[in-house]
């Protein structure tokens, strides 16, 4: 069997409503997506794992025949979210083309293993969304469980991470996590779900373009014929026509430099600067060790709160003036300070 992720031209677009609500709603959405001409795969949620028990949790298996009918009318393959073995069995019975595992299921290795066991002996394409918390090992582990039962057509979906203090995004993107995933498993296609990252329509372009700039393989975007009337996640869904405009506005970048000689030269410059940074950090830590020696001899504490505050504020101000990000500066200066304390502590413990 050919790998579906290799067949579909990049960027892959998966589109459809958050929830399958009625036969008319889903089929009309599918027909309008077909007319817009930009959906490679048609998505629809029929089992919805919701946070609160009184929320709409999907219409269940009765939506599967409607989805199959929509596929017959549009010739667009179908994908459905599954959360347990019974869901898998029903989808296989109805000939659903592709499955995905949602964020609330990925977080539970027992649930993922149940799905994997139900899929053993098949090679249906399946995608795995990141867990709701920023845990790379859980995400990778879910992929590995599917591989261990023989599945080879596996993709990953980045949909952001829950954060109590987040206000701009529905789920904070934390782009470093999918980047780390791709470093671990570069052969696995990575899609982005901007709908769940954004939680609203007005920022979909921003997140979608960022995903393309980071060389993601495609997008999963929620689309509904009447988004404001949707039974779930109304604020983040867009019409098929608005989706067409969104996709047309996104720039898809090349993944290789045309001028490779220039690239090599620039990377050599970066490598030289990185070498200098590491050497300077090494010299700094040697001085920190000497400071630790003096502190011990004078019987004073390692941590100097007043100096730490001064250093942090000074270098944040300098870094911001140079165009560096505040979050990056906080982490960088914080890690240097922690390593300095570690070096000083080493002297205290060994002498």
C-alpha positions, 0 to 999 in steps of 0.5 A: 500500500502506498503511503497516503502522506507521500501521495498528497501534494504538500501542503496537505489540507484536511478540512471539515466541521468540528462536529458532524451535526446533521446529515444536511450540515455535513454533506453541504459542508463537504459539497462547498469544500469540493466546490472551493477545491482545496480539501484533500481530506474531509474531517468530521468529529462524531465522538467529542471528548469534552472537558465538561460533562454537559457539553455536546459530546458528538452524535456518535456512530449514526454520523458515519453513514452521512460521512460515507454519503458525503464521500460518495458525492465529493470523492474526498477521503474521510478522517475521524477522531477515535478515542477507544477500540470501539470507535476504531471498529466502527470506522473500519466497518464503514470504510473510513479512510483515515483516523486521528487520535485527539490530544485528550487521548494521546495523554493516556498511554492505556487509551493509545495502546487500546487503539493500537491493538484494535488496529493491529493487522491493518495499515490504515493511515492514522495521525496523532495530535500532541497531548494537551500538556507539552510532553514530547515523550508522550507524543513520541510514545503514542507514535511508537505504540502504533508502530509496534503493531505494524502501522506505517502510515503515521502522521503527527498533528500540532494543535498547541498546549493548554496553559491556564495563564494563556489569553491570546491563544486557545492553546499555546503553540510552543513551537519548540515542541513540534520542532523537537519532535521533527528533530527526533522523527523527521520522516513523520509528516507534521501537520498543524491544527491552527483552529485549536491553537487559535480558538478564533478566526482572526488569528488563523492566518498568522498561525497557519503561515508560521506553520508553513514557514516552519516547513510543516507538511499541511494544515487541519482547519475546521470549516462549517457552512454556518460557523456561528451556529456550530454546536461546538467550537463555533468561534474557531470555524470558518466557511469553506469560502473563507477557507479558500481565501485563507489558503490562497493567502498563505505563502508556501516556502521552498525547503532548500536554498537555491544558492547553496554556496551562499548558505554554506558561507552563512552557516560557517559564519554562524558556526564561528560565532557559536564557537566563540559563544561556547568559549566565552561561556566556558571562561565565564564559568571558570570565573564563577568557580573562582567566585565560589572559592572566595565565597566559601573562604569568606563564609557567605552564601552562594546566591546573591539575590541583589546581584542576580536581579541587577544582572537580569534587568541589565542584560534583558534591557541590552538584549531587547535593544538588540532585537532579542525576544524577552522570553528568550532572554529570560531563559538564556540569562536564567540558565547562565545564572543556574550554571554559575550557581552549579559551578560554585556549588561544586566547589563548596561540595568538593572542598 
